[in-house]
Amino acid sequence: MNRFNHKLSLVMVAYTEVDIIEKVLRHYHDEIFMRAPRGSEFIVYLDGSNDGTAEVVAGLKKEFNLTVIDCKVNKGYFIAAKTALSNARNEIVFFSDSSGKHNPQDFWVLAELIDDFDVVNGLRIGRTDIFYRRLLSFFHRFFVSILFMMPLHDYNSGFKLIRKKVLDDVLPECSTLPVTFSTEFLIRAYAKGYKIADAPVSFSHRNTEERQFTLKKIPSVLWRQIKAYAKLRLELI
């Protein structure tokens, strides 16, 4: 059985996941949290869900020894993720989406590398989500790598193992790319000289309503993103 030797902060953001949140939290609790040292913590940020997600999490708080941050108003992924991560206290922080698209067993793939790197980023393989999203992701990776002269990472992956010192140094500066917060975090971490590795992790698509944007919104989102990336590039020159 795998054991993690560092005190761990397991951090998740939950929004309208009432149908799966108990299963997801139980899986992460049993697979990761129970195998981390005493003093580890399991943080769940509730981003203003109105579908019963908060009530389910509240019912699991004692059983799973959760630290629950219950925001009554939906702040969006950027604010939610940044706030949740800023509350982590331990030397190693594991951040994962709560959507059920990731397999918590893949945590151990990342854990094998964390002693040699500052950030281990989940590289999503076997993606089966909508074609245009995979195509956008492909071009996004190349665009960011060329613009910021970085290795080819899976920048928007929501599955990361991070040293706390990196969070403390980088997180307060992240404000330019709210739509792609994870990308900005990796860009700024790389610019500061931190060592980043990708590790292959599984990723499954859920047939749920697309929350962030639809095809109709893509042109306006892309234009705003291009301007934001240009601003960030000029800042880091």
C-alpha positions as CSV (number, residue, x, y, z in Angstrom):
1,M,0.0,0.0,0.0
2,N,1.3,3.5,-0.9
3,R,2.1,5.9,1.8
4,F,2.9,9.6,1.5
5,N,5.7,10.8,3.7
6,H,5.0,14.6,3.7
7,K,2.3,16.4,5.6
8,L,-0.3,17.1,2.9
9,S,-3.0,19.6,2.2
10,L,-5.6,18.1,-0.1
11,V,-7.6,20.9,-1.6
12,M,-10.7,20.7,-3.7
13,V,-13.3,23.2,-5.0
14,A,-16.9,22.0,-5.3
15,Y,-19.7,23.7,-7.3
16,T,-23.1,22.1,-8.1
17,E,-21.8,18.5,-7.8
18,V,-24.6,17.1,-5.6
19,D,-24.9,13.9,-7.6
20,I,-21.3,12.8,-7.3
21,I,-19.6,14.8,-4.5
22,E,-20.0,12.2,-1.8
23,K,-18.5,9.5,-4.1
24,V,-15.6,11.8,-5.1
25,L,-14.8,12.9,-1.6
26,R,-14.9,9.3,-0.2
27,H,-12.6,8.1,-3.0
28,Y,-10.1,10.9,-2.4
29,H,-10.3,10.4,1.4
30,D,-9.7,6.7,1.3
31,E,-7.1,6.7,-1.5
32,I,-5.0,9.7,-0.4
33,F,-5.9,11.4,2.8
34,M,-5.9,8.2,4.9
35,R,-2.4,7.4,3.6
36,A,-0.9,10.8,4.5
37,P,0.8,11.5,7.8
38,R,-0.9,12.9,10.9
39,G,-1.3,16.6,10.6
40,S,-2.5,16.5,7.0
41,E,-5.6,18.3,6.1
42,F,-8.5,18.0,3.6
43,I,-9.9,21.3,2.5
44,V,-13.2,21.6,0.5
45,Y,-14.2,25.1,-0.8
46,L,-17.9,25.3,-1.5
47,D,-18.5,27.9,-4.2
48,G,-22.0,29.0,-3.6
49,S,-23.8,25.9,-4.9
50,N,-27.6,25.9,-4.7
51,D,-28.2,22.3,-5.6
52,G,-27.6,20.6,-2.2
53,T,-23.8,20.1,-2.6
54,A,-23.1,22.1,0.5
55,E,-25.5,20.0,2.6
56,V,-23.9,16.8,1.4
57,V,-20.4,18.1,2.2
58,A,-21.6,19.3,5.6
59,G,-22.9,15.8,6.4
60,L,-19.4,14.3,5.6
61,K,-17.4,16.9,7.5
62,K,-17.0,14.9,10.7
63,E,-16.5,11.5,9.0
64,F,-13.8,12.7,6.7
65,N,-12.3,15.4,9.0
66,L,-12.9,18.0,6.4
67,T,-12.0,21.7,6.6
68,V,-15.0,23.3,4.9
69,I,-14.9,26.8,3.5
70,D,-18.5,27.6,2.7
71,C,-18.9,30.6,0.4
72,K,-22.6,31.4,0.1
73,V,-22.2,33.3,-3.1
74,N,-20.7,31.9,-6.3
75,K,-17.4,33.6,-6.9
76,G,-16.3,31.6,-9.9
77,Y,-13.4,29.1,-10.3
78,F,-10.6,31.6,-10.2
79,I,-11.5,33.2,-6.9
80,A,-12.6,29.8,-5.5
81,A,-9.3,28.0,-6.4
82,K,-7.1,30.9,-5.3
83,T,-8.9,31.2,-1.9
84,A,-8.9,27.5,-1.3
85,L,-5.2,27.1,-2.1
86,S,-4.3,30.2,0.0
87,N,-5.8,28.3,3.0
88,A,-3.5,25.3,2.7
89,R,-0.9,25.1,5.5
90,N,1.3,22.0,4.9
91,E,4.5,21.7,3.0
92,I,3.0,19.8,0.0
93,V,-0.4,20.8,-1.5
94,F,-2.5,18.6,-3.7
95,F,-5.1,20.3,-5.8
96,S,-7.8,18.5,-7.7
97,D,-11.1,19.2,-9.4
98,S,-14.1,17.7,-7.7
99,S,-15.8,16.9,-11.0
100,G,-15.1,13.2,-11.0
101,K,-13.1,13.4,-14.2
102,H,-9.8,12.5,-12.4
103,N,-8.8,9.2,-10.7
104,P,-7.3,9.9,-7.3
105,Q,-5.1,6.8,-7.7
106,D,-3.1,9.0,-10.1
107,F,-2.0,11.0,-7.1
108,W,0.7,8.5,-6.6
109,V,2.1,9.1,-10.1
110,L,2.6,12.7,-9.2
111,A,3.9,11.8,-5.7
112,E,6.8,9.9,-7.2
113,L,8.2,13.1,-8.7
114,I,7.6,15.7,-6.0
115,D,10.9,15.2,-4.2
116,D,12.7,16.3,-7.3
117,F,10.4,19.1,-8.5
118,D,8.5,22.1,-7.1
119,V,5.3,21.5,-9.1
120,V,4.1,18.2,-10.6
121,N,1.3,18.8,-13.1
122,G,-1.1,16.2,-14.3
123,L,-0.9,15.6,-18.0
124,R,-4.4,14.5,-19.1
125,I,-4.3,11.5,-21.4
126,G,-7.1,9.6,-23.2
127,R,-9.3,12.7,-23.2
128,T,-12.8,12.0,-24.6
129,D,-14.4,15.4,-24.1
130,I,-15.9,17.4,-26.9
131,F,-13.6,17.6,-30.0
132,Y,-13.5,21.4,-30.1
133,R,-12.3,21.6,-26.5
134,R,-9.5,19.1,-27.2
135,L,-8.5,21.1,-30.3
136,L,-8.5,24.4,-28.3
137,S,-6.5,22.8,-25.6
138,F,-3.9,21.5,-28.2
139,F,-3.5,25.0,-29.7
140,H,-3.5,26.7,-26.3
141,R,-0.5,24.5,-25.2
142,F,1.5,25.4,-28.2
143,F,0.6,29.1,-28.0
144,V,1.6,29.4,-24.4
145,S,4.8,27.4,-24.9
146,I,5.9,29.6,-27.8
147,L,4.9,32.9,-26.2
148,F,6.5,32.3,-22.9
149,M,9.3,30.0,-24.1
150,M,8.3,27.2,-21.9
151,P,8.2,23.4,-22.2
152,L,5.0,22.0,-23.5
153,H,2.8,21.5,-20.3
154,D,-0.9,20.6,-19.9
155,Y,-1.4,24.1,-18.6
156,N,-5.1,23.9,-17.7
157,S,-4.9,20.6,-15.9
158,G,-6.8,20.7,-12.6
159,F,-4.6,18.0,-11.0
160,K,-1.4,19.3,-9.4
161,L,1.0,18.6,-6.6
162,I,2.7,21.8,-5.4
163,R,5.2,22.8,-2.8
164,K,3.8,25.3,-0.3
165,K,6.7,27.7,-0.9
166,V,5.7,28.0,-4.5
167,L,2.1,28.8,-3.6
168,D,3.2,31.4,-1.2
169,D,5.5,33.0,-3.8
170,V,3.3,32.8,-6.9
171,L,-0.3,32.7,-5.9
172,P,-0.6,36.4,-4.7
173,E,0.5,37.5,-8.1
174,C,-2.0,35.6,-10.1
175,S,-4.6,38.0,-11.4
176,T,-4.2,38.4,-15.1
177,L,-5.7,35.2,-16.5
178,P,-8.9,34.4,-14.4
179,V,-10.3,32.2,-17.2
180,T,-7.1,30.1,-17.3
181,F,-5.9,30.5,-13.7
182,S,-3.9,27.2,-13.8
183,T,-2.0,28.4,-16.8
184,E,-1.0,31.7,-15.2
185,F,0.2,29.9,-12.1
186,L,2.5,27.6,-14.2
187,I,3.8,30.6,-16.3
188,R,4.6,32.6,-13.2
189,A,6.2,29.6,-11.4
190,Y,8.4,28.9,-14.4
191,A,9.4,32.5,-14.8
192,K,10.6,32.5,-11.2
193,G,12.8,29.5,-11.8
194,Y,10.8,26.7,-10.2
195,K,11.1,23.2,-11.5
196,I,7.9,21.8,-13.1
197,A,7.2,18.3,-14.4
198,D,4.3,16.7,-16.1
199,A,3.1,13.3,-15.2
200,P,0.5,11.3,-17.2
201,V,-3.0,11.0,-15.5
202,S,-6.3,9.6,-16.7
203,F,-9.1,11.9,-17.6
204,S,-12.7,11.0,-18.3
205,H,-15.5,13.1,-19.8
206,R,-18.8,13.6,-18.0
207,N,-22.0,14.4,-19.9
208,T,-22.8,17.5,-18.1
209,E,-23.7,21.0,-19.2
210,E,-20.7,23.0,-20.3
211,R,-20.3,25.6,-17.6
212,Q,-17.6,27.9,-18.8
213,F,-18.3,28.7,-22.4
214,T,-20.0,27.4,-25.5
215,L,-19.0,27.6,-29.2
216,K,-20.9,30.9,-29.6
217,K,-18.8,32.5,-26.9
218,I,-15.4,31.2,-28.1
219,P,-14.5,34.2,-30.3
220,S,-15.0,36.8,-27.5
221,V,-13.3,34.6,-24.9
222,L,-10.3,34.1,-27.2
223,W,-10.0,37.8,-27.9
224,R,-10.0,38.6,-24.2
225,Q,-7.5,35.9,-23.5
226,I,-5.1,37.1,-26.2
227,K,-5.1,40.5,-24.7
228,A,-4.6,39.1,-21.2
229,Y,-1.7,36.9,-22.4
230,A,-0.1,39.9,-24.1
231,K,-0.3,41.8,-20.9
232,L,1.3,39.0,-18.9
233,R,4.1,38.6,-21.5
234,L,4.9,42.3,-21.3
235,E,4.9,42.1,-17.5
236,L,7.4,39.2,-17.4
237,I,9.8,40.6,-20.0
